[in-house]
Amino acid sequence: MSAISYYTPEGLKKLREELDYLKSVMRPKASQDIAEARDKGDLSENAEYDAAKEAQGMLEMRIAKLEAVHSNARLIDETNLDVSKVLVLSNVKIKNQSNGMEMKYTLVAESEADLKTGKISVTSPIGKGLLGKKIGEVAEITVPNGVLKFEILEISRD
């Protein structure tokens, strides 16, 4: 049984688009590749056929995984989220107490995380440490290199 995952409207749309693409474009292509390889002769010594069957199997596993994720996906209603503490979809400005560096992150579902755009997963060590904190509180987060202390400076929603 898969865990429930929470998505923004954009994240859920991307998930659906990927699933649709795999089913409508990649699945027929995999079948076509198998048919072409089958036409090339003896199947017992046909490496191209074996590779096409293996690729199809991997594709079907990916589709099954995405279908499971999609069936357990829940859309986050941002209007009901409390802005006084850090939750999923919070924009958080934090200050590293050891070096004074300030950073801004948006906490998102694991599948939507992208550090380049400032989106971190709520299941990451920093994301878990920030959840539930209020402005002015200090989050002590254990990472492989030790303990990081971040002060919550701002919490907002877009």
DSSP file with accessible surface (Angstrom, degrees, kcal/mol):
  #  RESIDUE AA STRUCTURE BP1 BP2  ACC     N-H-->O    O-->H-N    N-H-->O    O-->H-N    TCO  KAPPA ALPHA  PHI   PSI    X-CA   Y-CA   Z-CA
    1    1 A M              0   0  238      0, 0.0     2,-0.2     0, 0.0    67,-0.0   0.000 360.0 360.0 360.0 128.6    0.0    0.0    0.0
    2    2 A S        -     0   0   56      1,-0.1     2,-0.1    66,-0.1     3,-0.0  -0.509 360.0-111.3 -84.8 153.9    1.4    3.4   -1.0
    3    3 A A        -     0   0   79     -2,-0.2     2,-0.3     1,-0.1    69,-0.1  -0.463  36.7-100.1 -79.8 153.8    1.5    6.4    1.1
    4    4 A I        -     0   0   81     -2,-0.1     2,-0.4    69,-0.1    69,-0.2  -0.544  38.1-158.8 -73.6 134.9   -0.6    9.4    0.4
    5    5 A S  E     -a   73   0A  40     67,-1.7    69,-2.6    64,-0.3     2,-0.4  -0.945   7.7-139.2-116.7 140.7    1.3   12.2   -1.4
    6    6 A Y  E     -a   74   0A 121     -2,-0.4     2,-0.3    67,-0.2    69,-0.2  -0.833  23.7-172.6-103.5 135.7    0.2   15.8   -1.5
    7    7 A Y  E     -a   75   0A   6     67,-2.9    69,-2.5    -2,-0.4   101,-0.0  -0.927  24.4-127.5-128.9 151.4    0.5   17.9   -4.6
    8    8 A T     >  -     0   0    6     -2,-0.3     4,-2.5    67,-0.2     5,-0.3  -0.467  44.5-102.0 -80.0 164.0    0.1   21.4   -5.8
    9    9 A P  H  > S+     0   0   61      0, 0.0     4,-2.1     0, 0.0     5,-0.1   0.913 125.0  49.1 -55.8 -39.8   -2.1   21.8   -8.9
   10   10 A E  H  > S+     0   0  113      2,-0.2     4,-2.4     1,-0.2     5,-0.2   0.903 110.8  49.5 -66.5 -41.6    1.0   22.1  -11.1
   11   11 A G  H  > S+     0   0    6      2,-0.2     4,-2.1     1,-0.2    -1,-0.2   0.907 111.8  47.7 -64.9 -40.7    2.6   19.0   -9.6
   12   12 A L  H  X S+     0   0   13     -4,-2.5     4,-2.5     2,-0.2    -1,-0.2   0.900 110.7  52.4 -67.1 -38.1   -0.5   16.9  -10.1
   13   13 A K  H  X S+     0   0  126     -4,-2.1     4,-2.6    -5,-0.3    -2,-0.2   0.922 109.1  49.5 -63.5 -43.4   -0.8   18.2  -13.7
   14   14 A K  H  X S+     0   0  145     -4,-2.4     4,-2.4     2,-0.2    -1,-0.2   0.904 110.4  51.3 -62.0 -41.0    2.8   17.2  -14.4
   15   15 A L  H  X S+     0   0   13     -4,-2.1     4,-2.3     1,-0.2    -2,-0.2   0.941 112.0  45.9 -61.7 -46.9    2.2   13.7  -12.9
   16   16 A R  H  X S+     0   0  124     -4,-2.5     4,-2.8     1,-0.2    -2,-0.2   0.899 111.8  52.0 -63.2 -41.8   -0.9   13.2  -15.1
   17   17 A E  H  X S+     0   0  100     -4,-2.6     4,-2.5     2,-0.2    -1,-0.2   0.909 110.3  48.0 -62.9 -42.5    0.9   14.5  -18.2
   18   18 A E  H  X S+     0   0   76     -4,-2.4     4,-2.6     2,-0.2    -2,-0.2   0.931 112.9  48.3 -63.8 -43.7    3.8   12.1  -17.7
   19   19 A L  H  X S+     0   0   12     -4,-2.3     4,-2.2     1,-0.2    -2,-0.2   0.933 112.7  48.0 -62.4 -45.5    1.4    9.2  -17.1
   20   20 A D  H  X S+     0   0   99     -4,-2.8     4,-3.0     1,-0.2     5,-0.3   0.904 111.5  50.9 -61.5 -42.1   -0.6   10.1  -20.3
   21   21 A Y  H  X>S+     0   0  124     -4,-2.5     4,-2.5     2,-0.2     5,-1.7   0.931 110.5  48.5 -62.0 -45.7    2.6   10.4  -22.3
   22   22 A L  I  <>S+     0   0   19     -4,-2.6     5,-2.0     3,-0.2    -1,-0.2   0.905 118.0  41.1 -62.5 -40.3    3.9    7.0  -21.2
   23   23 A K  I  <5S+     0   0   75     -4,-2.2    -2,-0.2    -5,-0.2    -1,-0.2   0.896 123.8  34.6 -75.1 -42.1    0.6    5.3  -22.0
   24   24 A S  I  <5S+     0   0   79     -4,-3.0    -3,-0.2    -5,-0.2    -2,-0.2   0.762 133.7  18.0 -89.9 -24.7   -0.3    7.0  -25.2
   25   25 A V  I  X5S+     0   0   68     -4,-2.5     4,-1.6    -5,-0.3    -3,-0.2   0.805 126.8  39.5-110.9 -52.9    3.2    7.5  -26.8
   26   26 A M  I  ><S+     0   0   56     -5,-1.7     4,-2.5     2,-0.2    -3,-0.2   0.870 110.9  55.8 -75.0 -37.0    5.7    5.2  -25.2
   27   27 A R  H  ><S+     0   0   80     -5,-2.0     4,-2.1    -6,-0.3     5,-0.2   0.956 110.7  44.1 -62.4 -49.1    3.6    2.1  -24.8
   28   28 A P  H  > S+     0   0   68      0, 0.0     4,-2.4     0, 0.0    -1,-0.2   0.894 113.0  53.5 -62.2 -35.3    2.7    1.8  -28.5
   29   29 A K  H  X S+     0   0   97     -4,-1.6     4,-2.6     1,-0.2    -2,-0.2   0.916 107.4  50.7 -64.6 -40.8    6.3    2.6  -29.4
   30   30 A A  H  X S+     0   0   11     -4,-2.5     4,-2.0     2,-0.2    -1,-0.2   0.914 110.6  49.1 -63.0 -41.6    7.5   -0.3  -27.2
   31   31 A S  H  X S+     0   0   58     -4,-2.1     4,-2.3     1,-0.2    -1,-0.2   0.902 111.2  50.0 -63.8 -40.2    5.0   -2.7  -28.9
   32   32 A Q  H  X S+     0   0  110     -4,-2.4     4,-2.6     2,-0.2    -2,-0.2   0.907 108.3  52.4 -65.3 -41.6    6.1   -1.5  -32.3
   33   33 A D  H  X S+     0   0   54     -4,-2.6     4,-2.2     2,-0.2    -1,-0.2   0.898 110.2  49.0 -61.1 -39.8    9.8   -2.1  -31.3
   34   34 A I  H  X S+     0   0    6     -4,-2.0     4,-2.6     2,-0.2    -2,-0.2   0.930 110.7  50.0 -65.7 -43.8    8.9   -5.7  -30.2
   35   35 A A  H  X S+     0   0   35     -4,-2.3     4,-1.8     1,-0.2    -2,-0.2   0.920 111.5  48.4 -62.2 -42.6    7.1   -6.4  -33.5
   36   36 A E  H  < S+     0   0   88     -4,-2.6     4,-0.4     1,-0.2    -1,-0.2   0.904 113.1  47.3 -64.5 -41.3   10.0   -5.1  -35.6
   37   37 A A  H >< S+     0   0    0     -4,-2.2     3,-1.2     1,-0.2    12,-0.3   0.881 109.0  54.8 -67.8 -36.9   12.5   -7.2  -33.6
   38   38 A R  H >< S+     0   0  119     -4,-2.6     3,-1.3     1,-0.3    -1,-0.2   0.869 102.0  58.4 -63.8 -36.2   10.2  -10.3  -33.9
   39   39 A D  T 3< S+     0   0  132     -4,-1.8    -1,-0.3     1,-0.2    -2,-0.2   0.620  89.5  75.9 -69.4 -11.2   10.2   -9.9  -37.7
   40   40 A K  T <  S-     0   0  129     -3,-1.2     2,-0.3    -4,-0.4    -1,-0.2   0.381 105.5-103.3 -86.6   3.3   14.0  -10.2  -37.8
   41   41 A G  S <  S+     0   0   42     -3,-1.3    -1,-0.2    -4,-0.1     5,-0.1  -0.844  79.7  34.3 126.3-153.6   14.0  -13.9  -37.3
   42   42 A D    >   -     0   0  100     -2,-0.3     3,-0.8     1,-0.2    -3,-0.0  -0.206  53.0-155.8 -53.2 119.7   14.7  -16.6  -34.6
   43   43 A L  G >  S+     0   0   65      1,-0.2     3,-1.1     2,-0.2    -1,-0.2   0.771  86.1  67.7 -72.3 -24.9   13.6  -15.3  -31.2
   44   44 A S  G 3  S+     0   0   90      1,-0.3    -1,-0.2     6,-0.0    -2,-0.1   0.774 113.9  28.6 -69.3 -23.7   15.9  -17.5  -29.2
   45   45 A E  G <  S+     0   0  167     -3,-0.8     2,-0.9     1,-0.0    -1,-0.3   0.054  91.1 115.3-121.8  25.2   19.0  -15.7  -30.5
   46   46 A N    <>  +     0   0   18     -3,-1.1     4,-2.0     1,-0.2     5,-0.1  -0.781  35.0 177.9-104.7  97.4   17.5  -12.3  -31.1
   47   47 A A  H  > S+     0   0   75     -2,-0.9     4,-2.6     1,-0.2     5,-0.2   0.851  82.4  57.9 -65.9 -33.5   19.2   -9.8  -28.7
   48   48 A E  H  > S+     0   0   95      2,-0.2     4,-2.3     1,-0.2    -1,-0.2   0.908 106.7  48.4 -64.5 -39.5   17.2   -6.9  -30.2
   49   49 A Y  H  > S+     0   0   39    -12,-0.3     4,-2.6     2,-0.2     5,-0.2   0.935 111.5  49.7 -65.5 -44.4   13.9   -8.7  -29.3
   50   50 A D  H  X S+     0   0   89     -4,-2.0     4,-2.3     1,-0.2    -2,-0.2   0.912 111.8  48.5 -61.1 -41.5   15.2   -9.4  -25.7
   51   51 A A  H  X S+     0   0   58     -4,-2.6     4,-2.6     2,-0.2    -1,-0.2   0.904 111.2  49.8 -66.1 -40.7   16.1   -5.8  -25.3
   52   52 A A  H  X S+     0   0   14     -4,-2.3     4,-2.2     2,-0.2    -2,-0.2   0.902 111.7  48.5 -65.4 -40.6   12.7   -4.6  -26.6
   53   53 A K  H  X S+     0   0   92     -4,-2.6     4,-2.3     2,-0.2    -2,-0.2   0.902 112.3  48.9 -65.6 -41.0   10.9   -6.9  -24.2
   54   54 A E  H  X S+     0   0  140     -4,-2.3     4,-2.4    -5,-0.2    -2,-0.2   0.918 110.5  50.3 -65.3 -41.9   13.0   -5.7  -21.3
   55   55 A A  H  X S+     0   0   59     -4,-2.6     4,-2.4     1,-0.2    -2,-0.2   0.900 110.1  51.2 -62.6 -38.7   12.4   -2.1  -22.2
   56   56 A Q  H  X S+     0   0   43     -4,-2.2     4,-2.7     2,-0.2    -1,-0.2   0.917 108.8  51.0 -65.0 -41.6    8.7   -2.8  -22.4
   57   57 A G  H  X S+     0   0   35     -4,-2.3     4,-2.0     2,-0.2    -2,-0.2   0.914 110.7  48.2 -61.2 -42.2    8.8   -4.4  -18.9
   58   58 A M  H  X S+     0   0  110     -4,-2.4     4,-2.3     2,-0.2    -1,-0.2   0.908 111.5  50.8 -65.3 -40.6   10.6   -1.4  -17.5
   59   59 A L  H  X S+     0   0   23     -4,-2.4     4,-2.6     1,-0.2    -2,-0.2   0.929 109.6  49.7 -62.4 -45.3    8.1    0.9  -19.1
   60   60 A E  H  X S+     0   0   62     -4,-2.7     4,-2.5     1,-0.2    -1,-0.2   0.872 109.8  51.7 -64.0 -35.5    5.2   -1.1  -17.6
   61   61 A M  H  X S+     0   0  121     -4,-2.0     4,-2.4     2,-0.2    -1,-0.2   0.921 110.4  48.6 -65.2 -42.6    6.8   -1.0  -14.2
   62   62 A R  H  X S+     0   0   92     -4,-2.3     4,-2.6     2,-0.2    -2,-0.2   0.915 112.1  48.8 -63.1 -43.5    7.1    2.8  -14.5
   63   63 A I  H  X S+     0   0    1     -4,-2.6     4,-2.6     2,-0.2    -2,-0.2   0.932 111.5  49.5 -61.9 -45.4    3.5    3.2  -15.6
   64   64 A A  H  X S+     0   0   54     -4,-2.5     4,-2.1     1,-0.2    -2,-0.2   0.911 111.6  49.1 -61.9 -40.8    2.3    1.0  -12.7
   65   65 A K  H  X S+     0   0  133     -4,-2.4     4,-2.5     1,-0.2    -1,-0.2   0.937 112.5  47.0 -64.8 -45.4    4.3    3.0  -10.2
   66   66 A L  H  X S+     0   0    8     -4,-2.6     4,-3.0     1,-0.2    -2,-0.2   0.876 110.4  53.1 -65.3 -36.3    3.0    6.3  -11.5
   67   67 A E  H  X S+     0   0   75     -4,-2.6     4,-2.4     2,-0.2    -1,-0.2   0.902 109.9  48.5 -64.7 -38.6   -0.6    5.0  -11.5
   68   68 A A  H  X S+     0   0   33     -4,-2.1     4,-1.2     2,-0.2    -2,-0.2   0.928 113.5  46.4 -66.0 -43.2   -0.1    4.0   -7.8
   69   69 A V  H >< S+     0   0   36     -4,-2.5     3,-0.5     1,-0.2   -64,-0.3   0.936 113.5  49.5 -62.9 -44.9    1.3    7.4   -7.0
   70   70 A H  H >< S+     0   0   60     -4,-3.0     3,-1.3     1,-0.2    -2,-0.2   0.894 107.3  53.8 -63.3 -39.8   -1.5    9.1   -8.9
   71   71 A S  H 3< S+     0   0   75     -4,-2.4    -1,-0.2     1,-0.3    -2,-0.2   0.782 114.7  41.7 -68.0 -23.3   -4.2    7.0   -7.2
   72   72 A N  T << S+     0   0   34     -4,-1.2   -67,-1.7    -3,-0.5     2,-0.3   0.248  90.5 117.4-103.9   9.9   -2.8    8.1   -3.8
   73   73 A A  E <   -a    5   0A  14     -3,-1.3     2,-0.4   -69,-0.2   -67,-0.2  -0.591  44.2-166.8 -80.9 140.1   -2.3   11.8   -4.8
   74   74 A R  E     -a    6   0A 106    -69,-2.6   -67,-2.9    -2,-0.3     2,-0.4  -0.992  19.2-127.3-127.6 136.8   -4.2   14.5   -3.0
   75   75 A L  E     -a    7   0A 100     -2,-0.4     2,-0.5   -69,-0.2   -67,-0.2  -0.656  25.8-126.7 -82.9 133.3   -4.5   18.1   -4.1
   76   76 A I        -     0   0   20    -69,-2.5     2,-1.0    -2,-0.4     3,-0.1  -0.690  10.3-144.9 -84.8 126.8   -3.5   20.6   -1.4
   77   77 A D    >   -     0   0   85     -2,-0.5     3,-1.3     1,-0.2     4,-0.2  -0.805  13.4-169.0 -90.7 100.8   -6.2   23.2   -0.7
   78   78 A E  G >  S+     0   0   70     -2,-1.0     3,-1.3     1,-0.3    -1,-0.2   0.724  76.3  71.0 -66.7 -21.6   -4.0   26.3    0.0
   79   79 A T  G 3  S+     0   0  115      1,-0.3    -1,-0.3    -3,-0.1    -2,-0.0   0.778  99.0  48.3 -68.5 -23.5   -6.9   28.3    1.3
   80   80 A N  G <  S+     0   0  128     -3,-1.3     2,-0.3     2,-0.1    -1,-0.3   0.365  85.8 112.5 -96.7   3.6   -7.2   26.2    4.5
   81   81 A L    <   -     0   0   45     -3,-1.3     2,-0.3    -4,-0.2     6,-0.0  -0.620  69.8-121.7 -84.4 136.5   -3.5   26.2    5.4
   82   82 A D        -     0   0   70     -2,-0.3     3,-0.4     1,-0.1     5,-0.1  -0.576  17.1-162.8 -73.6 129.2   -2.4   28.1    8.5
   83   83 A V  S    S+     0   0   84     -2,-0.3    -1,-0.1     1,-0.2    72,-0.1   0.452  77.7  77.8 -94.5   0.2    0.2   30.8    7.7
   84   84 A S  S    S+     0   0   54     50,-0.1    51,-0.6     2,-0.0     2,-0.3   0.643 101.2  32.9 -83.8 -13.4    1.4   31.2   11.3
   85   85 A K  B    S-B  134   0B  76     -3,-0.4     2,-0.4    49,-0.2    49,-0.2  -0.941  95.8 -87.9-139.2 163.1    3.5   28.0   11.1
   86   86 A V        +     0   0    0     47,-2.5    46,-3.3    44,-0.4     2,-0.2  -0.554  57.1 151.5 -75.2 123.8    5.5   26.1    8.5
   87   87 A L    >   -     0   0   43     -2,-0.4     3,-1.9    44,-0.2    20,-0.3  -0.787  55.3 -53.8-134.9-178.8    3.5   23.6    6.5
   88   88 A V  T 3  S+     0   0   33      1,-0.3    20,-0.2    -2,-0.2     3,-0.1  -0.360 127.3  21.7 -59.0 139.6    3.5   22.1    3.0
   89   89 A L  T 3  S+     0   0   11     18,-3.4    69,-0.4     1,-0.3    -1,-0.3   0.502  90.6 142.0  74.1   9.6    3.6   24.9    0.4
   90   90 A S    <   -     0   0    0     -3,-1.9    17,-2.2    17,-0.2     2,-0.6  -0.590  49.5-139.4 -76.3 139.9    5.0   27.4    2.9
   91   91 A N  E     -CD 106 156C  23     65,-3.3    65,-2.2    -2,-0.3     2,-0.5  -0.918  30.2-168.7 -94.3 120.7    7.5   29.9    1.6
   92   92 A V  E     -CD 105 155C   1     13,-3.5    13,-2.6    -2,-0.6     2,-0.6  -0.952  20.7-159.7-122.2 129.7   10.1   30.1    4.4
   93   93 A K  E     +CD 104 154C  52     61,-2.2    60,-3.1    -2,-0.5    61,-1.5  -0.944  25.2 179.2-104.0 121.9   12.9   32.5    4.9
   94   94 A I  E     -CD 103 152C   0      9,-2.9     9,-2.6    -2,-0.6     2,-0.5  -0.868  22.2-144.5-123.9 158.1   15.5   31.0    7.3
   95   95 A K  E     -CD 102 151C  74     56,-1.9    56,-2.6    -2,-0.3     2,-0.6  -0.988  17.7-132.9-125.1 122.6   18.8   32.2    8.7
   96   96 A N  E  >  - D   0 150C  16      5,-3.1     4,-2.2    -2,-0.5     3,-0.3  -0.646  15.8-154.0 -71.7 118.8   21.6   29.7    9.4
   97   97 A Q  T  4 S+     0   0   89     52,-2.8    -1,-0.2    -2,-0.6    53,-0.1   0.726  87.1  57.6 -73.3 -18.5   22.7   30.6   12.9
   98   98 A S  T  4 S+     0   0   99     51,-0.4    -1,-0.2     1,-0.1    52,-0.1   0.856 127.0  12.1 -81.5 -32.4   26.3   29.4   12.4
   99   99 A N  T  4 S-     0   0   99     -3,-0.3    -2,-0.2     2,-0.1    -1,-0.1   0.430  94.8-121.4-124.4  -1.4   27.2   31.5    9.4
  100  100 A G     <  +     0   0   37     -4,-2.2     2,-0.2     1,-0.2    -3,-0.1   0.515  57.7 151.5  76.7   4.0   24.4   34.1    9.2
  101  101 A M        -     0   0  109     -5,-0.3    -5,-3.1    -6,-0.1     2,-0.4  -0.487  34.9-146.3 -73.4 134.9   23.4   33.1    5.7
  102  102 A E  E     +C   95   0C  97     -7,-0.2     2,-0.3    -2,-0.2    -7,-0.2  -0.844  19.3 179.5-103.4 141.0   19.7   33.7    4.8
  103  103 A M  E     -C   94   0C  34     -9,-2.6    -9,-2.9    -2,-0.4     2,-0.4  -0.962  18.9-144.9-137.1 153.7   17.9   31.3    2.4
  104  104 A K  E     +C   93   0C 139     -2,-0.3     2,-0.3   -11,-0.2   -11,-0.2  -0.980  24.1 171.4-121.0 132.0   14.4   31.1    1.0
  105  105 A Y  E     -C   92   0C  40    -13,-2.6   -13,-3.5    -2,-0.4     2,-0.5  -0.963  26.9-143.6-134.2 154.5   12.7   27.8    0.4
  106  106 A T  E     -Ce  91 119C  32     12,-2.8    14,-2.4    -2,-0.3     2,-0.5  -0.984  23.9-135.4-113.4 127.7    9.3   26.5   -0.6
  107  107 A L  E     + e   0 120C   0    -17,-2.2   -18,-3.4    -2,-0.5     2,-0.3  -0.747  37.9 161.8 -86.3 123.7    8.3   23.2    1.1
  108  108 A V  E     - e   0 121C   3     12,-2.6    14,-2.0    -2,-0.5    15,-0.3  -0.798  43.9 -71.5-132.5 174.3    6.7   20.9   -1.4
  109  109 A A    >>  -     0   0    9     -2,-0.3     3,-1.6    12,-0.2     4,-0.6  -0.284  53.1-105.5 -64.3 156.5    5.9   17.2   -1.9
  110  110 A E  G >4 S+     0   0  136      1,-0.3     3,-1.0     2,-0.2    11,-0.1   0.868 119.0  54.5 -55.0 -40.4    8.9   14.9   -2.5
  111  111 A S  G 34 S+     0   0   72      1,-0.2    -1,-0.3     3,-0.0  -104,-0.1   0.695 109.1  48.5 -72.0 -15.8    8.1   14.5   -6.2
  112  112 A E  G <4 S+     0   0   21     -3,-1.6    -1,-0.2     8,-0.0    -2,-0.2   0.464  81.0 125.6-100.9  -2.6    8.0   18.2   -6.8
  113  113 A A    <<  +     0   0   45     -3,-1.0     2,-0.2    -4,-0.6     7,-0.2  -0.304  24.8 163.1 -63.1 136.8   11.3   19.0   -5.0
  114  114 A D  B > > -F  119   0C  65      5,-2.1     5,-2.4     1,-0.1     3,-1.2  -0.732  22.5-164.6-156.7 100.0   13.9   21.0   -7.1
  115  115 A L  G > 5S+     0   0  120      1,-0.3     3,-1.5     3,-0.2     5,-0.1   0.827  87.3  65.2 -61.8 -31.3   16.7   22.6   -5.2
  116  116 A K  G 3 5S+     0   0  197      1,-0.3    -1,-0.3     2,-0.1    -2,-0.0   0.839 109.0  39.4 -60.9 -31.9   17.6   24.8   -8.2
  117  117 A T  G < 5S-     0   0   85     -3,-1.2    -1,-0.3     2,-0.2    -2,-0.2   0.279 122.5-104.4-101.0   8.4   14.2   26.6   -7.9
  118  118 A G  T < 5S+     0   0   17     -3,-1.5   -12,-2.8     1,-0.2     2,-0.6   0.691  76.1 136.3  80.6  19.9   14.3   26.7   -4.1
  119  119 A K  E   < -eF 106 114C  70     -5,-2.4    -5,-2.1   -14,-0.2     2,-0.4  -0.894  29.4-177.0-104.4 118.8   11.7   23.9   -3.6
  120  120 A I  E     -e  107   0C  15    -14,-2.4   -12,-2.6    -2,-0.6     2,-0.1  -0.881  27.9-107.8-115.8 150.9   12.7   21.4   -0.9
  121  121 A S  E >   -e  108   0C  10     -2,-0.4     3,-1.2   -14,-0.2     6,-0.4  -0.448  12.9-135.6 -74.9 142.9   10.8   18.2    0.1
  122  122 A V  T 3  S+     0   0   24    -14,-2.0     9,-0.1     1,-0.2    -1,-0.1   0.652 108.4  57.4 -70.0 -12.8    8.9   18.1    3.3
  123  123 A T  T 3  S+     0   0   64    -15,-0.3    -1,-0.2     4,-0.1   -14,-0.1   0.496  85.5  99.0 -94.9  -5.0   10.5   14.6    3.8
  124  124 A S  S <> S-     0   0   32     -3,-1.2     4,-3.2     1,-0.1     5,-0.3  -0.384  91.2-106.8 -73.5 160.5   14.0   15.9    3.5
  125  125 A P  H  > S+     0   0   76      0, 0.0     4,-2.1     0, 0.0     5,-0.1   0.922 122.0  43.9 -56.1 -43.3   15.9   16.5    6.8
  126  126 A I  H  > S+     0   0   39      2,-0.2     4,-1.9     1,-0.2     5,-0.2   0.937 114.0  50.4 -68.2 -44.0   15.6   20.3    6.5
  127  127 A G  H  > S+     0   0    0     -6,-0.4     4,-1.7     1,-0.2     3,-0.2   0.935 112.0  47.0 -58.6 -46.3   11.9   20.1    5.5
  128  128 A K  H  < S+     0   0  138     -4,-3.2    -1,-0.2     1,-0.2    -2,-0.2   0.895 111.6  51.8 -62.0 -40.0   11.1   17.8    8.4
  129  129 A G  H  < S+     0   0   20     -4,-2.1    -1,-0.2    -5,-0.3    -2,-0.2   0.801 111.2  46.7 -68.4 -29.7   12.9   20.1   10.8
  130  130 A L  H >< S+     0   0    0     -4,-1.9     3,-2.1    -3,-0.2   -44,-0.4   0.770  84.8 109.6 -83.8 -26.4   11.1   23.2    9.6
  131  131 A L  T 3< S+     0   0   64     -4,-1.7   -44,-0.2     1,-0.3     3,-0.1  -0.229  88.0   9.7 -56.1 131.8    7.5   21.7    9.7
  132  132 A G  T 3  S+     0   0   38    -46,-3.3    -1,-0.3     1,-0.3     2,-0.1   0.313  95.1 131.3  84.8  -7.9    5.4   23.1   12.4
  133  133 A K    <   -     0   0   65     -3,-2.1   -47,-2.5   -47,-0.1    -1,-0.3  -0.430  44.2-145.5 -78.8 154.1    7.8   25.9   13.4
  134  134 A K  B >   -B   85   0B 106    -49,-0.2     3,-2.1    -2,-0.1    18,-0.3  -0.704  36.7 -70.4-113.7 166.7    6.7   29.5   13.8
  135  135 A I  T 3  S+     0   0  102    -51,-0.6    18,-0.2     1,-0.3    -1,-0.1  -0.310 121.8  21.9 -57.9 133.2    8.4   32.8   13.1
  136  136 A G  T 3  S+     0   0   45     16,-2.9    -1,-0.3     1,-0.3     2,-0.1   0.137  95.9 119.7  94.3 -19.6   11.2   33.4   15.6
  137  137 A E    <   -     0   0   86     -3,-2.1    15,-2.6    15,-0.1     2,-0.5  -0.422  59.9-130.7 -76.4 157.2   11.6   29.7   16.5
  138  138 A V  E     -G  151   0C  56     13,-0.2     2,-0.6    -3,-0.1    13,-0.2  -0.935  12.8-150.8-111.6 125.7   14.9   27.9   15.9
  139  139 A A  E     -G  150   0C   0     11,-3.3    11,-2.5    -2,-0.5     2,-0.7  -0.854   4.3-155.6 -95.8 123.7   14.8   24.6   14.1
  140  140 A E  E     -G  149   0C 125     -2,-0.6     2,-0.5     9,-0.2     9,-0.2  -0.908  16.8-171.4-100.1 115.6   17.6   22.2   15.1
  141  141 A I  E     -G  148   0C   6      7,-3.2     7,-3.2    -2,-0.7     2,-0.6  -0.930  17.0-141.6-117.8 123.2   18.2   19.8   12.2
  142  142 A T  E     +G  147   0C 109     -2,-0.5     5,-0.2     5,-0.2   -13,-0.1  -0.717  29.8 168.5 -84.8 122.1   20.4   16.8   12.4
  143  143 A V  E >   -G  146   0C  29      3,-3.4     3,-2.4    -2,-0.6    -2,-0.0  -0.795  53.2 -91.0-123.9 168.5   22.3   16.2    9.1
  144  144 A P  T 3  S+     0   0  134      0, 0.0     3,-0.1     0, 0.0    -2,-0.0   0.829 126.2  51.3 -53.4 -29.9   25.2   13.9    8.4
  145  145 A N  T 3  S-     0   0  164      1,-0.2     2,-0.4     0, 0.0    -3,-0.0   0.426 124.8 -87.3 -87.9   0.6   27.7   16.6    9.3
  146  146 A G  E <  S- G   0 143C  33     -3,-2.4    -3,-3.4     2,-0.0     2,-0.5  -0.976  70.9 -24.1 135.8-144.2   26.1   17.4   12.7
  147  147 A V  E     - G   0 142C  84     -2,-0.4     2,-0.4    -5,-0.2    -5,-0.2  -0.934  49.1-160.7-116.1 127.7   23.3   19.7   13.8
  148  148 A L  E     - G   0 141C  51     -7,-3.2    -7,-3.2    -2,-0.5     2,-0.5  -0.859   6.6-151.4-103.2 142.7   22.3   22.8   11.9
  149  149 A K  E     - G   0 140C  94     -2,-0.4   -52,-2.8    -9,-0.2     2,-0.4  -0.967  14.6-177.5-117.7 122.1   20.3   25.6   13.6
  150  150 A F  E     -DG  96 139C   5    -11,-2.5   -11,-3.3    -2,-0.5     2,-0.4  -0.975  16.2-146.9-120.2 129.5   18.0   27.7   11.4
  151  151 A E  E     -DG  95 138C  57    -56,-2.6   -56,-1.9    -2,-0.4     2,-0.7  -0.792  21.5-126.2 -91.6 135.0   15.9   30.6   12.7
  152  152 A I  E     +D   94   0C   0    -15,-2.6   -16,-2.9    -2,-0.4   -58,-0.2  -0.713  35.6 168.6 -81.6 116.2   12.6   31.1   11.0
  153  153 A L  E     +     0   0C  47    -60,-3.1     2,-0.3    -2,-0.7   -59,-0.2   0.830  61.6   6.3 -96.2 -41.3   12.4   34.7    9.7
  154  154 A E  E     -D   93   0C  82    -61,-1.5   -61,-2.2   -20,-0.0     2,-0.4  -0.995  51.5-166.6-145.2 148.5    9.4   34.7    7.5
  155  155 A I  E     +D   92   0C  20     -2,-0.3     2,-0.3   -63,-0.2   -63,-0.2  -0.996  27.0 149.5-133.9 128.0    6.5   32.4    6.5
  156  156 A S  E     -D   91   0C  50    -65,-2.2   -65,-3.3    -2,-0.4     2,-0.3  -0.932  33.7-135.3-147.6 173.3    4.3   33.2    3.6
  157  157 A R              0   0   45     -2,-0.3   -67,-0.1   -67,-0.2   -68,-0.0  -0.978 360.0 360.0-129.5 148.4    2.2   31.7    0.8
  158  158 A D              0   0  165    -69,-0.4    -2,-0.0    -2,-0.3     0, 0.0  -0.499 360.0 360.0 -82.7 360.0    2.0   32.6   -2.9
